[in-house]
Amino acid sequence: MHDDLGRSVLAVPPLARNPDLSLNREANARLIHHIEAGGVSTLMYGGNANFYNIGVGEYAGLLDLLLELASPSTWLIPSVGPDYGKMMDQAALLHGRPFPTAMILPMPAASTIAGAEAGVRRFVERHGRPAILYLRSETYLDPAAVQRLVEAGLVRAIKYAIVRPDPLEDAFLSELVQRIDRKIIVSGIGERPAIAHWRRFGLAGFTSGSVCIAPRASQAMLAALKRQDFAAAERLRAAFLPLEDCRDAHHPVRVLHEAVRLGGIADMGPVLPLLSNLEREHWDKVKQAAGELLRFNESLAPVAA
């Protein structure tokens, strides 16, 4: 498992749709192939793909489409939830399909720590495989609950995505890495805090949305971290910040969805409600940031996972 998490940046792509909201096979294939061609071998479909709003009726067909489009060597991870009813229905649909695990989307607004812990246990029991936890708030699962789930063999990995003003100062993450093996935890907020999480807390790797624009650069940053060339990692990280600034300012999912289109990689189409596409007034800035990042990416040699 440690090798799976550390061999590649964990790309978290958006999902392309046609004007009628059906899945756009060609555009999704173009994005997947762009990411894989940059040396990235893990695709995790979650928040950026708006899995929060995907219905159970579409889920099986979507799983099959992703399996068809991704390379057989790519580690492909779908998400489930966020509500309990949907995740349990989705567990049945995952049966018989060769996904190594699934990530459980958090739902802190309508959950308690005890209830979320029970939900994870029930999902894993039905699915039959350990899950990936997605920690976005301190009120969803606390470190003690996570430890119990890990010790019960129910957790394959943890995506840690609680945003801090200073990622080096994080009491929750400090307690978490004391309670469980830090090598099953990945930094889950893109390139911005990834170096701090790697150096201070020893996390196994990082997820990225902007890797969809610049997979070579993101893989190169991971490679620099592995060889402890932190100056090189910082230089590579700097190239991502203009687009990450746009994402932080105007919604990370909506900006990434548009950045893939504006960068000329693939037309992602409409965002599935209850989200909506980015307002046109922000397109020029996103296009500039995406274009600069893509050109920087193309100046680099691919880094294999």
C-alpha positions in Angstrom: 0.0 0.0 0.0 2.8 2.4 0.8 4.3 1.9 -2.6 0.9 2.6 -4.2 0.5 5.9 -2.4 4.1 7.1 -3.0 4.7 6.0 -6.6 2.6 8.8 -8.1 0.9 12.1 -7.4 -2.8 11.2 -6.8 -4.6 13.1 -9.6 -8.1 14.3 -8.7 -9.6 15.2 -12.1 -12.9 16.9 -13.0 -15.5 15.0 -15.0 -16.5 16.0 -18.5 -20.2 16.2 -19.5 -22.2 16.9 -22.7 -24.7 19.8 -22.8 -27.5 17.4 -21.7 -25.3 16.4 -18.7 -24.6 12.9 -20.0 -21.0 11.8 -19.7 -18.6 13.0 -22.5 -16.5 9.9 -23.3 -14.1 11.7 -25.7 -13.4 14.6 -23.4 -12.8 12.4 -20.4 -10.5 10.2 -22.5 -8.5 13.2 -23.6 -8.0 14.4 -20.0 -7.1 11.0 -18.7 -4.6 10.4 -21.5 -3.0 13.9 -20.9 -2.6 13.0 -17.2 -1.2 9.5 -17.8 1.2 10.8 -20.5 2.7 13.1 -17.9 3.7 10.1 -15.8 0.9 10.0 -13.3 -0.5 6.6 -12.6 -3.2 7.2 -9.9 -6.6 8.8 -10.7 -8.9 9.5 -7.8 -12.4 10.7 -8.7 -13.9 12.7 -5.9 -14.8 16.3 -5.2 -13.3 17.8 -8.4 -15.4 15.3 -10.4 -18.5 16.4 -8.4 -19.2 12.9 -7.1 -21.1 14.5 -4.3 -24.0 15.2 -6.8 -23.8 12.0 -8.9 -26.9 9.8 -8.7 -26.9 6.1 -8.0 -28.6 5.5 -11.3 -25.6 6.9 -13.2 -23.0 5.4 -11.0 -22.5 1.9 -12.5 -22.2 3.3 -16.1 -19.7 5.9 -14.8 -17.6 3.2 -13.1 -17.5 1.2 -16.3 -16.6 4.2 -18.5 -13.6 5.1 -16.2 -12.4 1.5 -16.3 -12.5 1.5 -20.1 -10.7 4.9 -20.5 -7.9 4.5 -18.0 -4.8 2.5 -18.7 -4.8 -1.0 -17.1 -1.7 0.1 -15.2 -3.4 3.1 -13.6 -4.6 2.9 -10.0 -8.2 4.0 -10.4 -10.2 5.1 -7.3 -13.8 6.2 -7.3 -15.6 7.9 -4.5 -18.9 7.0 -2.6 -21.3 9.1 -0.6 -21.4 11.5 1.0 -24.7 10.4 2.6 -25.0 7.0 4.2 -27.8 5.8 1.9 -26.0 6.6 -1.3 -22.7 5.1 -0.1 -24.4 1.8 0.9 -26.2 1.6 -2.5 -22.9 2.3 -4.3 -21.1 -0.4 -2.3 -23.2 -3.0 -4.1 -22.4 -1.5 -7.5 -18.6 -1.7 -6.7 -18.9 -5.5 -6.3 -17.4 -7.3 -9.2 -15.5 -4.3 -10.5 -11.7 -4.2 -10.1 -11.3 -1.1 -8.0 -8.7 -1.5 -5.3 -10.6 0.7 -2.9 -13.0 3.6 -2.8 -12.9 7.0 -1.1 -15.7 7.9 1.3 -16.7 11.6 0.8 -17.2 13.4 4.1 -20.6 14.9 5.1 -19.8 16.9 8.3 -22.9 19.0 8.1 -25.2 16.0 8.7 -23.1 13.7 10.7 -21.5 13.1 14.1 -18.1 11.5 14.8 -19.7 8.3 16.2 -22.2 8.2 13.3 -19.5 8.7 10.7 -17.4 6.0 12.3 -20.3 3.6 12.2 -21.0 4.5 8.6 -17.5 3.7 7.5 -17.6 0.3 9.3 -20.9 -0.6 7.6 -19.7 0.5 4.1 -16.5 -1.5 4.3 -18.4 -4.5 5.6 -20.7 -4.3 2.6 -18.0 -3.4 0.0 -15.5 -6.0 1.3 -12.5 -3.8 0.9 -10.8 -1.2 3.2 -11.7 2.4 2.2 -9.9 5.7 1.9 -11.0 8.3 4.4 -11.3 11.9 3.3 -10.7 14.3 6.3 -11.8 17.9 5.5 -12.9 19.0 9.0 -12.2 18.3 12.6 -15.9 17.5 13.3 -16.2 14.6 10.9 -13.8 12.0 12.4 -11.3 12.8 15.2 -7.9 11.1 15.5 -9.1 8.6 18.0 -12.0 7.4 15.7 -9.5 7.2 12.8 -7.2 5.1 14.9 -9.9 2.7 15.8 -10.9 2.3 12.1 -7.3 1.8 11.1 -6.6 -0.8 13.8 -9.8 -2.7 12.7 -8.3 -3.0 9.2 -11.0 -0.9 7.6 -8.8 1.9 6.2 -6.5 1.7 3.3 -5.4 5.3 3.2 -6.3 8.8 4.4 -6.6 11.9 2.3 -5.9 14.8 4.7 -7.4 18.1 3.5 -8.0 20.3 6.6 -6.9 23.8 5.5 -4.7 25.7 7.9 -3.4 29.3 7.7 0.1 27.7 8.3 0.3 24.0 7.3 3.3 23.6 9.6 1.0 24.4 12.6 -1.6 21.6 12.8 -2.4 20.0 16.1 -4.9 17.6 14.5 -2.4 16.2 12.0 0.3 16.1 14.7 -2.0 13.9 16.8 -3.0 11.8 13.8 0.6 10.9 12.8 1.3 9.9 16.4 -1.7 7.5 16.5 -1.3 5.8 13.1 1.3 5.1 10.5 1.9 8.4 8.6 2.8 6.4 5.5 -0.9 5.7 4.9 -1.7 9.5 4.9 -1.4 11.7 1.9 -1.6 15.5 1.8 -4.9 16.3 0.2 -4.9 20.0 -0.8 -2.7 20.1 -3.8 0.8 21.4 -4.3 0.5 24.4 -1.9 0.9 22.6 1.4 2.5 19.4 0.1 6.1 20.3 0.9 5.2 21.3 4.4 3.2 18.2 5.0 6.1 16.0 3.6 8.8 17.6 5.6 7.1 18.3 8.9 4.7 15.3 9.1 6.3 12.7 6.8 3.2 12.1 4.7 3.3 9.5 2.0 2.5 11.8 -1.0 0.0 14.3 -2.2 -3.2 14.7 -4.2 -3.5 17.4 -6.9 -6.2 18.9 -9.1 -3.8 21.2 -11.0 -1.9 18.0 -12.0 -4.6 17.8 -14.7 -2.9 20.8 -16.3 0.7 20.0 -15.5 1.3 16.3 -14.8 5.0 16.4 -15.6 5.6 19.3 -13.2 3.6 17.7 -10.4 5.4 14.3 -10.8 8.7 16.2 -10.9 7.8 17.9 -7.6 7.1 14.5 -6.1 10.4 13.1 -7.4 12.2 16.1 -5.9 10.6 15.4 -2.5 11.6 11.8 -2.6 15.3 12.7 -3.2 15.0 15.5 -0.6 15.8 18.2 -3.1 13.5 20.7 -1.4 14.9 23.7 -3.3 13.8 22.0 -6.6 10.5 21.1 -5.1 9.9 24.7 -4.1 10.7 26.0 -7.6 8.3 23.5 -9.2 5.6 24.3 -6.6 5.8 28.0 -7.5 4.6 27.3 -11.0 1.3 26.0 -9.6 0.5 28.9 -7.3 -1.2 31.3 -9.8 -3.8 28.7 -10.8 -4.1 27.6 -7.2 -4.7 31.3 -6.2 -7.6 31.4 -8.8 -9.0 28.2 -7.3 -8.8 29.5 -3.8 -10.4 32.8 -4.8 -13.3 31.5 -7.0 -14.0 27.8 -5.9 -11.4 25.1 -6.5 -13.8 22.7 -8.3 -15.3 25.2 -10.7 -12.0 26.8 -11.5 -10.3 23.5 -12.3 -13.2 22.4 -14.4 -12.8 25.5 -16.5 -9.0 25.6 -16.5 -8.9 22.2 -18.3 -11.0 23.7 -21.1 -9.3 27.1 -21.2 -5.9 25.3 -21.3 -7.0 23.5 -24.5 -6.8 20.0 -22.9 -10.5 19.0 -23.1 -13.9 20.7 -23.1 -15.4 19.7 -19.8 -18.8 21.0 -20.6 -21.4 21.9 -17.9 -20.8 21.3 -14.2 -23.4 18.9 -12.8 -25.8 20.7 -10.5 -26.0 21.6 -7.6 -22.7 23.3 -8.7 -22.5 25.6 -11.7 -19.8 26.7 -14.1 -17.4 29.5 -13.3 -18.7 33.0 -14.3 -17.2 34.3 -17.5 -15.7 37.4 -15.8 -13.1 35.1 -14.3 -12.1 33.2 -17.5 -9.3 35.5 -18.7 -7.3 35.2 -15.4 -7.9 31.4 -15.3 -6.9 31.0 -18.9 -3.7 32.9 -18.3 -2.8 30.9 -15.3 -3.6 27.6 -16.9 -1.7 28.5 -20.1 1.4 29.5 -18.2 1.3 26.3 -16.2 0.7 24.1 -19.3 3.7 25.8 -21.1 5.9 25.2 -18.0 4.7 21.6 -17.9 5.7 21.1 -21.6 9.2 22.4 -21.0 9.8 19.4 -18.7 10.7 15.8 -19.4 8.1 13.2 -18.2 8.8 11.7 -14.8 7.6 8.1 -14.7 5.7 6.9 -11.6 
